[in-house]
Amino acid sequence: MFSRLFQAIVLIAGLYLLVSSCRKEDDIATSPDYKLAFSNDTIIFDTVFTTVGSTTRTLKVYNRNDKKVKISNIRLARGTSSNFEMNVNGFSGTVIKDIELDSDDSLYIFVRVTVDPTQSNNPLIISDSIMFETNSNFQDIDLVAWGQDAHFYVGRNKLQGLSYPYGIVAGEGESVTWEDDKPYVIYGWAVVDSTGILNIGPGCDIHFHQNSGLWIYRGGSIKVNGLVDSVVTFQGDRLEAEYKNLPGQWDRIWINEGAVDNEFNYAVVKNGFIGIQAEITRQSMGNKLVLNNTMIQNMSRWGLFTIGYRVEGYNSIFANCAENTAFFSVGGLYDFRQCTFANFWNQSVRLDPSFTVSNNLTVFDADGNPITFLGDLNASFRNCIIYGNLDEELVLSEDKSVAFEVLFQNCDIRTEDPLEANYFVDCIKNAGPKFIDVAANNYRLDTLSPVSDIGNLEVINGSTVDISKDFDGNSRIADDGPDLGAFEFVPAGKRK
């Protein structure tokens, strides 16, 4: 049963239909060039429900053509299984047929959703769409509601050059903390403004709708404070089994320069377009991005993409991306220790090596003209694994007009090129790390791995971050020497 408020809305809509039906009839256009216009392209039901909840939203449909049109049908895509109800000019149902709309006229559609977000078996997001058929043209309006109780942030502000709306989650000079009480859902772009700080506590689950992302604007910062047994997860908002390892479900975490370090501790970033993009947009403020015990995997383009940034990586995994697990460009300052870069992408053809270190980047302007950006590079990778399913997984791109200082020390690298002494110290190539199960994103080392015990202990002792334990918390210094990569080999019966 509709509420009294909804019945009143229906009555008003019925009177509107009665008045509009008295107008002079025009010829009905039949050309497929005649289309409808809408007040919104998406209707979002963003009320937080703590009990069984329902709310009503309004969609206005316009005929901005020079003749009357007939809308053959207006229907809910999911039909009778939908959580949504609609009323079109006083008529309720999942399908409404043969609605005539005069030139320069409009009609109202009232949409209502009923959902119990306290039901844990609900999907996180409940969605549907209203389908319109006019002169063989099909148009649709998305409907989105929250299926579970969550913190949600809906972008409503527009910014030129940004494809999707944004909302501020930490304003200028504001410090905001997210705790693990319920999931966080982001629709559009969530922005940490200049001098704002977003602190994310252990165990938080952050979900992004399609094309959504998190933007740490110039001068802002993010602190992700997961723990070994309570990681912070960034992923899409589709939790069905078929989406578990599906890339491209959301956009990226985008970090600009700032005066305060950005930190990710015990975080998992998965199933997006780009995992983390860190770039200097004007000039460096001296901050850095620290990735400690962090996993970035299943990206439809890049895992970690940087432009002239300063990044430190410890005990971290970058895996299974359609292009690069890591792409360091326009120089920058990089120090990575005990990290695994493993690309066994199999969801499409991957032609380019997975790991790129460059002091330059060439892009093309609107007219197709190349523009090259340059920056001094100082990069070191110690006790790391750089491997994948291509014969060549490493690119070093040097422009001799700026600095290019690169060191690989005690690394296992899959490459067809010789390991030149000026770049490679005590490295091996093409050894095959013997990961346990790359198909399941398990990059722990199996028995008799050739990279066991061949790491340099001074890489651990000289680190500003304690990396004496691996990603799982196992000691690296309790046997003959540290293994390469983020995981220390532990016999199957003793794994945590």
Buried (B, 14 or more C-beta within 10 A) or exposed (E): EBEEEBEEBBEEBBEBBEEBEEEEEBEBBEEEEBBBEBBEEBBBBBBEBEEEBBBBBEBEBBBEBEBBBBBBEBBBBBEEEBBBBBBBBBBBBBEBBEBBBBBEBBBBBBBBBEBBBEEEEBEBBBBBBBBBBBBEBEBBBBBBBBBBBBBBBBBEEEEEEBEBBBBBBBBEEBEBEBEBEBBBBBBBBBBBBBBBBBBBBBBBBBBBBBBBBBBBBBBBBBBBBBBBEEBBBBBBBBBEEEEEBBBBBBBBBBBBBBEBBBBBBBBBBBBBBBBBBBBBEEEBEEBBBBBBBBBBBBBBBBBBBBBBBBBBBBBBBBBBBBBBBBBBBBBBBBBBBBBBBBBBBEEEEBEBBBBBBBBBBEEEEEEEEEEEBBBBBBBBBBBBBBBBBBEBBBBBBBBEEBBBBBBBBBBBBBBEEEBEEEBBBEBBBEBEBBBBEBEEBEBBBBEEBBBBBBBBBEBBEEBEBEBBBBBBEBEBEEEEBBBBBBBBBBEEEEEE
